[in-house]
């Protein structure tokens, strides 16, 4: 237990922020079977919390879209169970196949068919994990739910805030931008202040069977790394050929279906020889006319982003008062936050990047960070609908 000063009153709280003993604090831990969530659960059990482990079975183990290393395949469920047995806390496996197929896999396919590029990990956090599983945690009488995500939850003057992880290389704030204030109230991220090597060290120290298990790299339900395999499987008649069009209006050839193309793509366009002296890139995809529009690299530059389904967890409201406010944004998970401003255009609040960027695609997320203090505080984000 440690002493925290809350609004100038000295209260004794445990490491998860509750004014009671660890043994009286029930924590549901989302366990994928990987090293991060296993260490998260084992640490809390070692500290004396009333831990309940829950693993979600997200898709059929026998289906063609499964691979041995994927999240929540049979091996992962077994690994999570072993950790629970070793640390002596209960562990449940919940069948979320139909939820996952509906909310994540179907959405993934449909987004590509609309000519956009999805981020299924965000959708999964937004629907299956932080909405459905959170309800289960509450039904189990939990005080909070903990995950092994690398992100920090810090109590600010107006309630809990989301901050980037201490380990910048592992920071998962981009994938958690859709976390709401109410969810944040209930969530805890014990690994947010640690770096990955420390997590592995703890796994070895506690003798966990997953200590040397490799991190999962790919989207869990894409077995080969080829996302088109999944779309072909669940939307078998979806590939409609159409025209490959240069931005100057010339038809350069035919493509085999817009789902095979993404913004910024250069290879595998199937362009005839001599279609241009300079290399051509996919600059736009028009789902209505089934056209893939190509042009020079310079045509990929975008600085204005229109967003939908904005989740705002900054101070105040997301409204016209933000017009002109400096912010930092990530338009891809692998990029550092870049300077930008909020702008009011007609009735929309849009994001304007201070320096144009390439390869920004509708369907991807634009995540907001505070412009100051190394942009550590995550302010939310939205889905990119169009760019200019």
N, C-alpha and C positions, 0 to 999 in steps of 0.2 A: 504494500500500500504506500502511496505517496501523498504529500500534502499539496493541494492545488488551491490557488486563490481564485475564487470565482466571484466576480463583482465585489471584491474586497472582503468576502467572507472566507475564512480558512476552512476548507472541507477536506476530509480525508477521502480520497478516491483511489480506485485501483487503476491498473495500466490501461484499461479500456474506458475509463472515465466515469465509472459508476461508484456511488457512495455506499458500497457494501463490500463484503468479502468476495474474493475470487470464487470460492466454493458456492456462493449464493448467486453468482452471475452466470446465466446460461448463454452459451455462444453456439450458434449453428455455423459450422465452417463448410463452405463450398469446396469439395475436394475433387480435383480432376484426375488424381492419380500421379500428377507430376511432382517435381521436387518442391516447387514454391508453395503450393497449397498444403502439401504434406508437412513441411516445416512449420507453416502457419498454425496448423491444427496441433502438431506435437508440442510446439512452444507454449501454446495456450494451455494445453493439458498439463504440461510440466509446471506451469505457473499456478496450477490448482483450479483453473476455471472448470465449470460444468460444461464440457464440450460435447457436441453432437455433430458427427460428420455426415455430410450428405453428398452423394455422387449422383449426377444425372446421366442416365443412359439416353443419349441424344439421337442415335439412329441404329437401325437394324444391323447387328454384327454380321449377318450373312449377306447383306446387300452388296451389290457391286461397288457401291461408293464408300466402302470401308477399307481402311488399311491398318495394319497391325500397330503402328506407332501413334495413330490418331487419338485425340482427346476422347476419353470415355469409351474406348473400345474395350473388349473383354479383359485384356491385360491391365488396363488402367483401373478398372473397377477392382480387380484383384489386388493391385498395389495399394490402393486407398484403404481397402479392407485390412490389409496386413498392418499398415501404420496404425489404424484404429485399434486393432487387437493388441499390438505391441504397447501402445500408450494407454490401453485400457479405457476407451470411451466407445459409446455406441455408434454404429455406422449404418446408414440406410442408403439403398439404391432406389432412385425414383425413375420410372419410365416416362420420359418426356418426349418420346419419339414423335408423336403426332404434333405436339406444340412446336417442336423444333423444325419439323418438315414444313409446317404451315407458315411459321413466323420468320424462319431464317432461310431454309433451302428454296422454298417457292419464291420468296422475295428476291433472293440472289439471282435466280433464273430470270424472273420478270424484269429486274433492273437492267440486266444485260440486253434483254429483248427490246427494251425501250431506248437502247443506244447509250445507256449510262453505265458507270462502273461502281458496283456495290462494295460495301465493307461489312461482310457478314458478322465479324467479331463484335462490332458495335451493336448490330441488330440483336445478337444473342444476349449481350449484356443488358440491352434495353428491354427486351421482352422476356426471354426465358429465365435469365439469371436474376436480374434485379427487380423483376415484377412478380413472376410466378414463384420462384424459389423463396423470395422474400416473404411472400404470404405464407408459405409452408413454415418458414422459420418462426413467424409470429404464431401460427397454429401450434407449434411445438413449445410455445411459452418462452421463446428466447428473448433475452434482453437486447441482443444485437446479432448481426450476421457478419462473419469475417471472411475475407477472401485473400488469396495470395498475390493479389495485384501489386505491382510496384507503383504506388501513388500514396500521397500523404493526405490525411484528413486532420485539419488543424482547427481548434476551436477559436473562432474570431469573435469580434464584438457583436456581430449580428447572427451568431450561430456557426455551425460547422462550415469550413471552407475546404475546397479541394485544391491541393498543391501538387506540383510535379514531384516525382520521386527524387530522393537523394542521389540515386544512381541514374544519371542522365541517360546512359546507354540502354537502361531497361525500362525507363519511364513509360507508363501505359496510359497517361492522361488522354492521349488522342482517342483511345478506344473507349474511354469512360466519360466523354463529354456530355452524354445524354443522361447522366445520373442526376436525378432531381433533388431538390432540397430535402424533401420528405425521406427519400431513400438514403441520402447522406446522413441524416439524423440517425438512421438505424444501422448503417454500415461501419465496419472498422477494417483498416488495412495495416496489420502489424508489420509487414515487411517494407513499408514505404520509406523508412529511414535507414534501411540496410542496403549494402550492395550485394550483387549476386554471388560473389565469391564467399561472402560471409554466410549467406544462406546455405550454400553447399557444405561449408565447413560445419555448420550446425547439424546438417543432415548426417554427416559422417560421425560427429561427436555423439549424436543421439542414437546412432546405429540404425538409421532408417534404411529400409531396403531400396529406396529410390535415390540414394545419395549420388550415384553416378549416372542416373538416367538422363539421356540427352533432352534438351528443350525441344518442344514440338515447334517446327518451323512453318508448316503449311496450314492452310485452312483445314480444319479437322475433317470435313466431309469431302474434301477433294483428294482422292487417293493418289493420283499420279502427278499432282501439281498442275494438271490440265483442267481448268475450270469448264471448258467446253464439253468435256465428257459428261459432267453432271447435268448440264443444260440439255444435251442430246438425250440423256436418259429420262429426264422428267418432262421435257417438252419435245418429244421426238419429231414433230412436224414443224418445228419453229423456224428452221433455217430457210429464209426466203432469199433467193439471189436478187441482186439489184445492181445499179450502176455505180462504178467508181468514177467520181467526178472531180475534176480539178477546180479549184476555187474560181478560176477564170471562166468556168462554164463548160469547158471541153469534157466530153465523156471519154475516159481513158480505157475503159474496159468494164468487166463484170466482177462482182464479188459474190461469195457463196452464202452470205448471210451476215447481218450487222453484228450478231453475237460473237463473231470471230475477230472483231476489231475493237481497239480501245484508243482513246485520244493519245496522241504522241507516238503511236506505233509507227515504226519505220520498216521493219522486216516483214516479209511474208505478205506483202500487199498484192502480189500477183499482177504487178504492172507490166505491160509490154515493154520490150527494149526501146530505148529512145523516147520514153515518155517525158523526159526532161533532163537537162544537163545537171541540175542540182538535185540532191536527194529530196524525196517527198515524204511527208508525214501525214498521218490522219489528224486533221484539224477540227473536224466536226462530224457527227453522226446524226442523220435525220431519219428517225424511226418511221415517221409518217410516209415519206416518199421512198423509204428503204435505200437511201443514198449514203455512201461513205464519201466524204469530201476530203480531198488531200491538197496539200500546199507546202510551201517552203517552211523551214524551221521557224523563221521569223513570225509566221502566221499563228504560231502556238502561244505567243505572248498574251497573257491576260492579266488585267489588274482590277476589274470590277466583278464582284461576285454577288449574285442574288441567292438568298438562302430560304429554305422552308423548314418547318418543324423545329424552330429555334428553341433550345433549352438554355435558359439564362440563370446562372447561379452566382452572378456577381451582385454587388450592392444595388439597391434601388430596382427600378423596373427597366425592361428592355423596351425603350420607347424613343421618341424624338429627342429627348434630353441628351441622348448619347451622340447626336449629330456632331461630327468633328472630333470626337474623343479618340485619343491615340490608344492603340491596343497592339498586341502581337498575335499573330495567327499561324496555325500550321494547316497547310492544305494537303500534306501527306505525312504519314506516320514517321517516315525516316528523316524528315527535314527539321532543322531547329526552328523555333518560332521566329517569324519575320515581321518587321514593323508594318503596321497598317492603320487605317482610320475607319471609324463608322461614318457613313454618310446617309443623309435622308434624301431619297429620290422619289418624288411623288409620295405614295403612302408607304414605301418600303424603306427599311433601314438596310443598307447594303454594306459590304466590306470593300474598301478600296486599298489595294496593296500599295505601299510606298514605291516598291520596285516591281515591275511586271514579272510574272513567272510563267514557265511553260508546263505543259502536261497537266493542267488543272482540268478535271473532268466532272461533268454533272454526275450526281450519284455519290460522289466522294464527300467527305466531311470537311468543314472549315471550323477549326477549334480555336476558341479565343483564350488569350492569356493576358494578365495584367501587364501593362507596358513597363512598369517599374520593378524594382527588386528582382532583377534577372528573370522577369516574366514567370515567376514560380506559381502564382495563383492561377488556377484554371477557372475561367468565367463562363464555361459552357460552349455552345457551338450550334451549328445547323448543317443541313444537307444542301449541297450546291445544286441549284436547279438550272442556272444559266450563267454564262460568263461573257465579258465584253473586253 
